């Protein structure tokens, strides 16, 4: 049977920045891929009202997911409203049970903003609840019994909230899909002007490329890479489970 991969991040365009290359390679390896942003992106503008930008960013995210053949799941929270609470956990747990992933790709536990780190926490706990009949999801969904290998992506810019470099344990060579990754990010047209204005990203697409080049340099193996750290398998999967290695052998490198 096909392996299922679910990517869960905070905002529209986060998948494209830190994990879309790996997601595309997993799809090319025969996996079924799934795509979710927890937040709706409504704060990512200086010109549109909330409803307008929510609609714009939803369509951009759907376009990006469609570009790589991923199943799309709608957001469940507003920007800056991603908190580790029962309401969002019940909703995200329902998504986990629906998608039934074998591989879960999620944000780094360390990052520059709370939406990212809270998404990480919610996704890990949601994965734990997958087989708990007494835990009620929203909407209700039957439990699943598959193992889930959880991998944490690099924080945005490869640095934590204290601006310290995070070095991954696993590197995936994404050089051959870098142009596809760039095209996927380019679907988020509304964000170029916003990030140029709000965070000084003078070259939205080029910044993503430079982040990938920095991880590639860390690997000492390739020009462009995405970095990963695997979550403690306790309660999630077998101790030696590393399906990313099995599926992406020619692209996969461990830190020396």
Secondary structure, DSSP 4 states (H G I P E B T S, - for coil): ---EEEEEESSTTHHHHHTHHHHHHHHHTT-EEEEEESB--TTS-SSS-HHHHHHHHHHHHHHHHHHTTPEEE---B-TT---SSHHHHHHHHHHHHHH--SEEEE--SS-SSHHHHHHHHHHHHHHHGGG-TTSPPSS---------EEEEEPPGGGB-TT-PBPPPSEEEE-GGGHHHHHHHHHT-HHHHHHHHHHH--SSHHHHHHHHHHHHHHHHTS-SSEEEEEEPP-TTTS-TT--HHHHH-GGGEEE--
